[in-house]
Amino acid sequence: MSHKIVFNNKVVYDHTMATLYNISNDNEKVLLTTPANHCLYIITNNRPEIISQRVLFADVWESHGAPINSNTFYQNISIIRRAFKQLGLVDDVILTVPRRGVRVASNIEISVLPAVSEHDPEFMELITKDKIECYAEKISDSQDDMTLRYLHTEIPNTKEGQGKGNASPIESQSPHVSRLGKLFASVKTINYSFMIFLSFFATMAFSAPVFDYYFYSKSRFFDYKSAFLFGQCDVFSQLSNDTELRDAVGNMIRINSISCHEPKRIYFSTFPGLPRVSLIVCDGDIVRSGTYCSSYYQSILS
């Protein structure tokens, strides 16, 4: 599943990299702040619904322990709008609905950017062609190098050799001995560099799981546990009341027409101090990079 979406067939939004760029020039990218990235992701995934400030406050800032006010919120919305205009999309993408919240403008067309597969015939043909050309260049360079070495090799004077008698083994082999010494020196240098690289790689390999677990444990979803299976959807929650949880999740799945015919992870969340609950439906572990999720909200006011 592609994690990139396109606005009006002009600007690409990559949520995983927190970037926006023009579809015809992916070298010039605009980096969004973390709050702006999360806001755009939630607003886009819940289109055409209006997302209230309160929901964005809770999801983007308060759930991570960050302070938030209306001024900071609109600064991040302004960052999103300026980024789109900078990349050539002059129409307003995010609209403010007075006293209600924000939403994606109805005249904005949104599509999914297909992921490039390494098994695509054109992609494979391009790689094969590049590899062949690169290999041919290496062969050509190697042949040129051998030719130059041959031209610079000293050819012994046969007549002088016959007049003076046979040269001593040390004298006749000195150029070869010199080259052999240089070769061993080069090999020694290469081995030393390789050992440094190998040590660095081993350190990174052992450190990566430690850092990965540290950031994983800092997520607000770290203590969510698998509660039950609904079809092929694995439901995670902090709640322990299984009966109420099943009823609430089942009701929201039916209301929002969420399909559980293929494996998914569903995270059932509540908002402290707010009469709302949410379902976050993901194609994998929510705290892992590259996971694609959609959010659904429901009021629990009686």
KOLBA-543007 format. One record per residue: x, y, z of N, C-alpha, C in turn; residue number from 1. Coordinates in steps of 0.001 Angstrom, whole numbers. Example, Ala and Ser with C-alpha at 12.3 -4.5 7.8 and 13.67 -1.06 7.14 Angstrom:
<sites>
      n_c1      n_c2      n_c3     ca_c1     ca_c2     ca_c3      c_c1      c_c2      c_c3   num
     13190     -5690      7800     12300     -4500      7800     13200     -3300      7800     1
     12850     -2250      7080     13670     -1060      7140     12900        30      7870     2
</sites>
This chain:
<sites>
      n_c1      n_c2      n_c3     ca_c1     ca_c2     ca_c3      c_c1      c_c2      c_c3   num
       843     -1189         0         0         0         0       880      1241         0     1
       530      2176      -880      1328      3396      -976      1028      4303       203     2
      2056      4984       720      1881      5907      1824      1900      7343      1322     3
      1825      7557        26      1874      8891      -553       555      9194     -1252     4
        43     10406     -1031     -1171     10823     -1714      -899     12104     -2480     5
     -1699     12339     -3520     -1479     13463     -4428     -2676     14401     -4359     6
     -2403     15693     -4216     -3430     16718     -4194     -3504     17378     -5571     7
     -4695     17310     -6193     -4941     17926     -7505     -3901     17527     -8545     8
     -3409     16304     -8417     -2429     15767     -9368     -1201     16671     -9501     9
      -880     17391     -8413       241     18332     -8485      1206     18193     -7315    10
       704     18110     -6096      1559     18076     -4909      1416     16728     -4211    11
      2558     16090     -3929      2585     14782     -3267      2850     14980     -1775    12
      2062     14285      -953      2241     14316       504      2722     12949       970    13
      3905     12932      1585      4488     11699      2126      4453     11792      3648    14
      3479     11121      4262      3305     11219      5716      4498     10636      6468    15
      5051      9518      5982      6143      8858      6705      7400      9718      6760    16
      7622     10554      5728      8797     11427      5698      8467     12863      6093    17
      7157     13147      6358      6700     14494      6739      7097     15533      5697    18
      6906     15194      4413      7311     16100      3339      6192     16302      2325    19
      6267     17445      1651      5433     17756       489      6369     18107      -656    20
      6019     17685     -1886      6824     18073     -3037      5974     18052     -4294    21
      6416     18833     -5302      5714     18865     -6579      5934     17549     -7299    22
      4870     17005     -7873      4950     15679     -8486      5931     15646     -9656    23
      6194     16805    -10273      7118     16856    -11405      8547     17176    -10982    24
      8770     17412     -9683     10122     17725     -9201     10252     17272     -7748    25
     10635     15999     -7559     10728     15472     -6197     12045     15824     -5513    26
     12890     16628     -6188     14151     17055     -5568     13942     18230     -4620    27
     12899     19019     -4866     12609     20175     -4015     11467     19811     -3074    28
     11802     19524     -1824     10802     19071      -862     10652     20072       276    29
      9420     20212       759      9133     21065      1905      8904     20159      3111    30
      9704     20357      4148      9605     19530      5352      8616     20161      6326    31
      7620     19386      6749      6621     19868      7699      7101     19640      9134    32
      6642     20496     10038      6893     20239     11454      6111     18991     11862    33
      6519     18375     12963      5824     17160     13411      4339     17413     13683    34
      3961     18499     14399      2526     18750     14598      1787     19006     13284    35
      2397     19784     12370      1748     20066     11086      1552     18783     10289    36
      2540     17903     10336      2439     16622      9629      1284     15783     10174    37
      1181     15691     11509       103     14901     12115     -1265     15526     11833    38
     -1341     16854     11877     -2613     17529     11583     -3066     17230     10157    39
     -2151     17386      9194     -2502     17138      7792     -2907     15687      7591    40
     -2232     14772      8271     -2539     13342      8133     -3956     13035      8630    41
     -4313     13565      9806     -5641     13313     10376     -6730     13966      9535    42
     -6503     15220      9120     -7509     15932      8317     -7731     15221      6989    43
     -6640     14780      6359     -6745     14119      5053     -7436     12768      5164    44
     -7087     11998      6198     -7656     10657      6342     -9120     10665      6750    45
     -9606     11796      7243    -11009     11878      7650    -11845     12745      6718    46
    -11287     13077      5538    -12062     13847      4577    -13313     13077      4164    47
    -14421     13697      3863    -14658     15149      3860    -15172     15682      5191    48
    -15008     14902      6270    -15518     15319      7574    -14760     16539      8101    49
    -15451     17303      8937    -14827     18437      9627    -14193     17915     10918    50
    -12923     18216     11114    -12209     17790     12322    -12109     18983     13270    51
    -12625     18813     14474    -12645     19925     15426    -11255     20193     15991    52
    -11089     21426     16457     -9827     21787     17116     -9562     20867     18301    53
    -10627     20557     19031    -10472     19770     20249     -9875     18392     19953    54
    -10336     17768     18873     -9819     16447     18499     -8348     16544     18112    55
     -7998     17562     17317     -6605     17740     16903     -5718     18087     18097    56
     -6240     18910     19008     -5482     19215     20222     -5127     17922     20961    57
     -6144     17054     21128     -5947     15824     21901     -5016     14849     21194    58
     -5226     14663     19878     -4451     13658     19131     -3012     14081     18877    59
     -2818     15350     18531     -1499     15805     18065      -620     16304     19207    60
     -1213     16978     20191      -396     17592     21243      -585     16942     22620    61
     -1813     16953     23116     -2050     16540     24501     -1702     15071     24747    62
     -1913     14211     23744     -1588     12790     23913       -87     12569     24081    63
       723     13554     23662      2179     13467     23808      2691     14368     24930    64
      1760     14918     25718      2151     15750     26849      2621     17134     26472    65
      2273     17613     25270      2721     18935     24811      1613     19968     25033    66
      1977     21178     25486       966     22231     25665       479     22744     24312    67
      -757     23225     24263     -1327     23675     22996     -2362     24767     23253    68
     -2397     25734     22346     -3454     26744     22352     -3842     27039     20909    69
     -4876     27845     20731     -5387     28121     19382     -4346     28798     18507    70
     -3534     29669     19099     -2527     30382     18322     -1515     29410     17716    71
     -1011     28475     18532       -62     27466     18036      -711     26576     16989    72
     -1965     26218     17213     -2687     25369     16263     -2762     26034     14886    73
     -3179     27299     14837     -3329     27976     13545     -1983     28282     12891    74
      -926     28397     13692       408     28542     13106       775     27299     12299    75
       449     26120     12812       744     24874     12094      -153     24690     10878    76
     -1413     25109     10966     -2294     25071      9790     -1759     26015      8718    77
     -1239     27180      9152      -657     28142      8210       588     27570      7536    78
      1389     26790      8274      2574     26136      7693      2157     25213      6559    79
      1079     24455      6768       582     23537      5731       140     24315      4499    80
      -623     25387      4701     -1133     26172      3563         3     26811      2764    81
       990     27369      3472      2118     28000      2780      2913     26976      1980    82
      3051     25776      2522      3807     24728      1821      3143     24369       499    83
      1822     24221       500      1110     23904      -737      1278     25024     -1768    84
      1148     26269     -1334      1283     27395     -2264      2712     27498     -2793    85
      3688     27224     -1935      5092     27256     -2361      5361     26243     -3469    86
      4634     25130     -3445      4834     24064     -4429      3901     24184     -5625    87
      3195     25317     -5731      2419     25585     -6939       942     25289     -6860    88
       433     24844     -5700     -1001     24588     -5563     -1627     25815     -4911    89
     -2163     26716     -5740     -2629     28012     -5246     -3977     27919     -4545    90
     -4781     26888     -4875     -6078     26735     -4211     -5877     26383     -2741    91
     -6780     26879     -1893     -6718     26543      -473     -7057     25071      -288    92
     -6130     24329       292     -6341     22894       520     -7090     22663      1827    93
     -6702     23371      2884     -7333     23237      4198     -8222     24451      4455    94
     -9504     24202      4689    -10458     25275      4963    -10829     25285      6441    95
    -10984     26497      6984    -11449     26655      8361    -12956     26856      8361    96
    -13657     26036      9113    -15115     26166      9267    -15360     26830     10618    97
    -15858     28068     10629    -16006     28819     11886    -16746     28030     12965    98
    -16158     28040     14163    -16714     27413     15368    -16895     25902     15257    99
    -16356     25297     14202    -16503     23844     14054    -15159     23130     13892   100
    -14253     23673     13076    -12960     23017     12896    -12384     23258     11516   101
    -11678     22265     10971    -11035     22386      9659    -11345     21140      8835   102
    -11223     21281      7517    -11462     20156      6613    -10728     20397      5303   103
    -10644     19341      4474    -10077     19462      3131    -11115     20116      2228   104
    -10696     21102      1434    -11616     21799       528    -12260     20812      -443   105
    -13548     21032      -737    -14297     20092     -1582    -13809     20078     -3025   106
    -13136     21152     -3471    -12662     21198     -4859    -11273     20574     -5027   107
    -10718     20053     -3948     -9396     19423     -4009     -9559     17935     -4306   108
     -8943     17504     -5395     -8985     16089     -5773     -7792     15370     -5146   109
     -8066     14255     -4476     -7015     13500     -3787     -6948     12091     -4355   110
     -5733     11665     -4701     -5521     10321     -5241     -4296      9706     -4577   111
     -4167      8396     -4727     -3036      7667     -4138     -1937      7531     -5175   112
      -695      7832     -4769       448      7694     -5670       885      6239     -5679   113
       825      5570     -6831      1214      4150     -6882      2670      3982     -6486   114
      2928      2955     -5702      4310      2653     -5301      5047      2007     -6461   115
      6328      2381     -6650      7150      1791     -7705      7653       446     -7228   116
      7352      -593     -7970      7769     -1948     -7597      9062     -2312     -8300   117
      9944     -2980     -7575     11201     -3426     -8180     10968     -4546     -9184   118
      9716     -5099     -9174      9400     -6167    -10118      8704     -5616    -11358   119
      8523     -4310    -11415      7950     -3691    -12599      8898     -3912    -13779   120
      8399     -4426    -14928      9285     -4710    -16075     10105     -3509    -16506   121
      9490     -2301    -16521     10243     -1109    -16939     11346      -810    -15940   122
     11026      -983    -14650     12026      -726    -13608     13184     -1713    -13719   123
     12822     -2992    -13957     13859     -4019    -14084     14706     -3783    -15324   124
     14047     -3354    -16426     14789     -3107    -17662     15766     -1965    -17478   125
     15315      -913    -16732     16183       238    -16488     17391      -171    -15661   126
     17157      -960    -14612     18263     -1405    -13765     19234     -2265    -14565   127
     18685     -3195    -15365     19539     -4088    -16152     20397     -3295    -17121   128
     19783     -2318    -17776     20526     -1503    -18746     21643      -732    -18068   129
     21309      -133    -16896     22324       631    -16163     23468      -263    -15718   130
     23127     -1485    -15258     24178     -2395    -14795     25087     -2817    -15941   131
     24478     -3083    -17109     25277     -3500    -18268     26212     -2378    -18693   132
     25677     -1135    -18756     26508         2    -19159     27637       222    -18160   133
     27297       102    -16862     28320       286    -15827     29402      -783    -15942   134
     28967     -2039    -16189     29917     -3141    -16316     30803     -2945    -17536   135
     30203     -2466    -18647     30979     -2234    -19868     32019     -1141    -19647   136
     31624       -89    -18888     32570       990    -18598     33742       468    -17764   137
     33426      -413    -16801     34500      -960    -15967     35475     -1790    -16789   138
     34930     -2600    -17719     35791     -3416    -18583     36666     -2525    -19443   139
     36054     -1456    -20004     36801      -532    -20861     37922       143    -20082   140
     37579       613    -18849     38587      1265    -18014     39710       297    -17671   141
     39338      -963    -17398     40346     -1967    -17051     41289     -2225    -18216   142
     40702     -2298    -19437     41534     -2535    -20618     42467     -1356    -20876   143
     41939      -138    -20713     42779      1052    -20903     43921      1057    -19901   144
     43614       686    -18662     44637       678    -17623     45726      -347    -17938   145
     45306     -1520    -18428     46283     -2554    -18784     47161     -2095    -19941   146
     46555     -1394    -20905     47319      -888    -22053     48371       108    -21605   147
     47964      1039    -20698     48912      2037    -20210     50055      1382    -19444   148
     49737       371    -18649     50790      -324    -17903     51765     -1006    -18863   149
     51222     -1587    -19922     52074     -2268    -20894     53005     -1285    -21583   150
     52477       -92    -21943     53290       905    -22638     54382      1466    -21739   151
     54106      1517    -20416     55090      2082    -19497     56060      1043    -18941   152
     55879      -227    -19326     56793     -1271    -18848     58112     -1194    -19615   153
     59213     -1192    -18878     60521     -1097    -19524     60864     -2417    -20209   154
     61197     -2332    -21495     61593     -3518    -22260     63113     -3650    -22174   155
     63630     -4772    -21652     65091     -4919    -21481     65807     -4941    -22818   156
     67005     -4330    -22833     67827     -4304    -24038     68547     -5641    -24160   157
     68160     -6419    -25184     68702     -7775    -25358     70194     -7751    -25656   158
     70592     -6783    -26477     72004     -6709    -26864     72873     -6395    -25670   159
     72429     -5431    -24836     73215     -5084    -23664     73297     -6263    -22720   160
     72198     -6989    -22631     72185     -8142    -21739     73151     -9204    -22206   161
     73257     -9384    -23540     74166    -10395    -24056     75612     -9970    -23876   162
     75866     -8646    -23948     77240     -8171    -23851     77761     -8260    -22434   163
     76835     -8001    -21459     77292     -7950    -20070     77105     -9278    -19360   164
     76499    -10198    -20068     76216    -11462    -19396     74837    -11410    -18784   165
     74424    -12534    -18216     73092    -12594    -17622     73025    -11706    -16391   166
     71908    -10957    -16281     71720    -10093    -15107     71426    -10956    -13902   167
     71783    -10444    -12730     71532    -11195    -11495     70037    -11289    -11246   168
     69579    -12337    -10560     68150    -12491    -10287     67572    -11304     -9563   169
     68322    -10711     -8618     67797     -9572     -7853     67562     -8388     -8759   170
     68530     -8101     -9677     68393     -6955    -10574     67242     -7147    -11539   171
     67077     -8372    -12081     66037     -8595    -13086     64646     -8593    -12468   172
     64528     -8889    -11170     63217     -8980    -10557     62879     -7757     -9718   173
     63742     -6757     -9630     63502     -5622     -8745     62210     -4860     -9052   174
     61860     -4607    -10349     60580     -3916    -10594     59399     -4723    -10088   175
     59461     -6053    -10253     58351     -6897     -9816     58265     -6937     -8298   176
     59428     -6977     -7644     59439     -6968     -6180     58839     -5673     -5654   177
     59171     -4546     -6307     58637     -3244     -5899     57119     -3219     -6028   178
     56647     -3745     -7162     55192     -3771     -7367     54510     -4673     -6346   179
     55149     -5787     -6025     54581     -6711     -5057     54497     -6063     -3675   180
     55529     -5276     -3335     55517     -4579     -2051     54387     -3565     -1974   181
     54189     -2833     -3088     53094     -1859     -3124     51742     -2558     -3003   182
     51652     -3723     -3646     50401     -4476     -3603     50069     -4893     -2176   183
     51098     -5417     -1449     50863     -5832       -73     50497     -4638       812   184
     51125     -3489       550     50808     -2281      1322     49364     -1852      1085   185
     48927     -1944      -188     47543     -1578      -515     46560     -2517       159   186
     46872     -3818       118     45991     -4812       749     45894     -4559      2250   187
     47012     -4213      2867     47029     -3947      4301     46150     -2742      4638   188
     46246     -1684      3802     45426      -487      4015     43946      -805      3861   189
     43628     -1594      2821     42229     -1965      2573     41681     -2782      3734   190
     42471     -3735      4232     42032     -4565      5356     41797     -3728      6609   191
     42672     -2741      6835     42521     -1870      8004     41225     -1067      7911   192
     40979      -495      6714     39748       278      6504     38523      -612      6648   193
     38621     -1827      6128     37492     -2755      6204     37178     -3113      7652   194
     38211     -3295      8483     37993     -3640      9883     37325     -2489     10631   195
     37729     -1248     10292     37080       -87     10917     35602       -56     10543   196
     35324      -247      9252     33942      -242      8777     33138     -1360      9433   197
     33743     -2542      9547     33056     -3691     10132     32743     -3442     11606   198
     33688     -2819     12320     33467     -2514     13735     32331     -1513     13903   199
     32321      -484     13040     31258       519     13094     29898      -116     12810   200
     29862      -966     11794     28609     -1624     11416     28108     -2522     12547   201
     29022     -3249     13194     28632     -4137     14293     28078     -3334     15469   202
     28714     -2187     15761     28232     -1332     16846     26825      -834     16566   203
     26600      -375     15329     25277       115     14946     24244     -1003     15002   204
     24650     -2198     14576     23714     -3332     14561     23268     -3695     15975   205
     24207     -3636     16939     23859     -3970     18314     23097     -2833     18995   206
     23362     -1589     18589     22716      -437     19222     21301      -216     18709   207
     21051      -565     17450     19753      -280     16829     18580      -849     17618   208
     18625     -2142     18036     17480     -2664     18799     17241     -1927     20111   209
     18331     -1458     20753     18195      -742     22018     17455       571     21799   210
     17896      1357     20796     17232      2623     20499     15803      2393     20022   211
     15608      1342     19227     14280      1043     18698     13306       756     19839   212
     13753       -39     20812     12888      -362     21950     12633       879     22801   213
     13632      1755     22935     13459      2976     23732     12354      3849     23152   214
     12422      4120     21832     11402      4958     21207     10049      4249     21170   215
     10085      2927     21023      8845      2146     21037      8141      2302     22386   216
      8921      2263     23490      8343      2342     24831      7809      3732     25148   217
      8247      4762     24403      7783      6122     24641      6447      6406     23959   218
      5997      5539     23091      4730      5748     22396      3562      5597     23364   219
      2502      6364     23146      1325      6252     24007       590      4939     23782   220
       936      4215     22713       299      2926     22445      1135      1746     22965   221
      2209      2054     23697      3119       996     24145      2420       -19     25052   222
      1523       471     25932       873      -431     26886      -468      -956     26393   223
      -777      -741     25116     -2001     -1326     24558     -1785     -2827     24359   224
     -2769     -3613     24764     -2678     -5064     24658     -3755     -5603     23716   225
     -3440     -6728     23089     -4425     -7381     22231     -5567     -7896     23105   226
     -6801     -7409     22831     -7954     -7752     23666     -8760     -8915     23091   227
     -9022     -8865     21782     -9793     -9939     21150     -9696     -9783     19639   228
    -10164    -10792     18922    -10214    -10766     17460    -11641    -10507     17009   229
    -11776     -9579     16056    -13073     -9309     15435    -12908     -9629     13954   230
    -13345    -10818     13544    -13007    -11281     12206    -11499    -11490     12150   231
    -10841    -10844     11178     -9379    -10898     11100     -8731     -9643     11659   232
     -9530     -8809     12334     -8998     -7600     12963     -8594     -7916     14405   233
     -7351     -7600     14741     -6839     -7778     16100     -7045     -6466     16850   234
     -7914     -6474     17862     -8294     -5249     18571     -7395     -5057     19788   235
     -6768     -3867     19877     -5883     -3518     20988     -6538     -2418     21820   236
     -6350     -2480     23138     -6939     -1464     24009     -6260     -1490     25366   237
     -6494      -397     26137     -6045      -344     27529     -7147      -820     28475   238
     -8361      -932     27954     -9500     -1306     28786     -9481     -2796     29076   239
    -10019     -3146     30239    -10033     -4553     30636    -11433     -5164     30606   240
    -12486     -4298     30524    -13858     -4806     30495    -14157     -5340     29107   241
    -14040     -6641     28949    -14111     -7258     27627    -15479     -7088     26977   242
    -16558     -7219     27748    -17909     -7154     27179    -18205     -5770     26626   243
    -17957     -4725     27417    -18207     -3361     26960    -17317     -3009     25773   244
    -16074     -3471     25817    -15135     -3180     24731    -15605     -3820     23430   245
    -16027     -5071     23487    -16513     -5755     22283    -17710     -5034     21684   246
    -18644     -4635     22540    -19845     -3955     22057    -19496     -2625     21398   247
    -18620     -1846     22060    -18263      -522     21534    -17515      -637     20209   248
    -16538     -1547     20152    -15756     -1713     18924    -16627     -2253     17799   249
    -17435     -3273     18100    -18306     -3844     17075    -19264     -2821     16509   250
    -19801     -1955     17371    -20725      -916     16924    -20038        68     15987   251
    -18822       524     16349    -18103      1482     15507    -17668       854     14186   252
    -17307      -429     14198    -16920     -1108     12956    -18100     -1163     11995   253
    -19295     -1461     12534    -20486     -1520     11673    -20873      -140     11151   254
    -20832       874     12021    -21226      2231     11618    -20309      2770     10523   255
    -19005      2517     10641    -18030      3058      9690    -17697      2096      8552   256
    -18406       959      8489    -18220       -27      7408    -16754      -444      7266   257
    -16121      -725      8390    -14722     -1159      8385    -14663     -2653      8071   258
    -13878     -3007      7073    -13770     -4410      6673    -12743     -5141      7532   259
    -13132     -6310      8022    -12210     -7164      8779    -12033     -8507      8084   260
    -12084     -8480      6746    -11887     -9706      5977    -10409     -9995      5743   261
     -9524     -9024      6014     -8095     -9245      5910     -7441     -8761      7206   262
     -6244     -9254      7532     -5614     -8910      8816     -5395     -7407      8975   263
     -5836     -6877     10098     -5625     -5468     10455     -5410     -5390     11963   264
     -4902     -4235     12387     -4835     -3934     13816     -5748     -2748     14085   265
     -6607     -2879     15087     -7510     -1794     15465     -7181     -1372     16895   266
     -6918       -64     17084     -6601       477     18401     -7801      1290     18890   267
     -8370       877     20021     -9522      1558     20610     -8999      2553     21633   268
     -9257      3855     21399     -8708      4904     22261     -9820      5762     22831   269
     -9580      6264     24018    -10473      7241     24633     -9705      8537     24832   270
    -10432      9643     24966     -9824     10954     25165    -10148     11420     26587   271
     -9136     11538     27452     -9392     11976     28831    -10083     13334     28856   272
    -11224     13386     29550    -11951     14644     29663    -12834     14963     28484   273
    -12869     14098     27467    -13698     14341     26284    -14688     13199     26097   274
    -15922     13531     25698    -16927     12478     25459    -16774     11869     24067   275
    -15563     11385     23757    -15308     10820     22434    -14462      9551     22578   276
    -14675      8647     21643    -13800      7477     21526    -13348      7396     20077   277
    -12275      6669     19828    -11781      6563     18456    -11325      5149     18160   278
    -11409      4795     16884    -10808      3576     16368     -9714      3989     15405   279
     -8521      3480     15616     -7418      3726     14690     -7115      2396     14011   280
     -7398      2331     12712     -7266      1091     11950     -5958      1130     11171   281
     -5084       152     11399     -3745       147     10787     -3484     -1169     10060   282
     -2571     -1095      9087     -2185     -2314      8373      -999     -3025      9031   283
      -610     -2562     10215       493     -3172     10960       601     -2538     12334   284
      1763     -2684     12968      2014     -2113     14290      2041      -595     14184   285
      1209        76     14969      1034      1524     14841      2303      2307     15156   286
      3182      1762     15992      4385      2507     16377      5561      2235     15454   287
      5385      1376     14470      6471      1091     13533      6374      2016     12329   288
      7524      2461     11819      7532      3337     10650      7014      2581      9435   289
      6317      3301      8568      5790      2687      7357      4399      2107      7518   290
      3832      2165      8736      2475      1650      8953      1453      2687      8504   291
       443      2235      7756      -602      3135      7251     -1839      2980      8130   292
     -2373      4108      8652     -3511      4067      9575     -4602      5046      9153   293
     -5835      4753      9573     -6977      5647      9397     -7688      5764     10737   294
     -8227      6967     11024     -8873      7218     12312    -10372      7430     12135   295
    -11136      6935     13099    -12591      7104     13114    -12998      7548     14520   296
    -13851      8580     14599    -14246      9142     15882    -15748      8983     16097   297
    -16128      8893     17379    -17546      8787     17709    -17799      9449     19045   298
    -18864     10252     19112    -19245     10894     20361    -19966      9887     21242   299
    -19713      9957     22552    -20377      9045     23485    -21309      9818     24413   300
    -21756     11002     23946    -22723     11774     24723    -24048     11033     24753   301
    -24639     10958     25907    -25922     10251     26016    -27068     11175     25620   302
</sites>
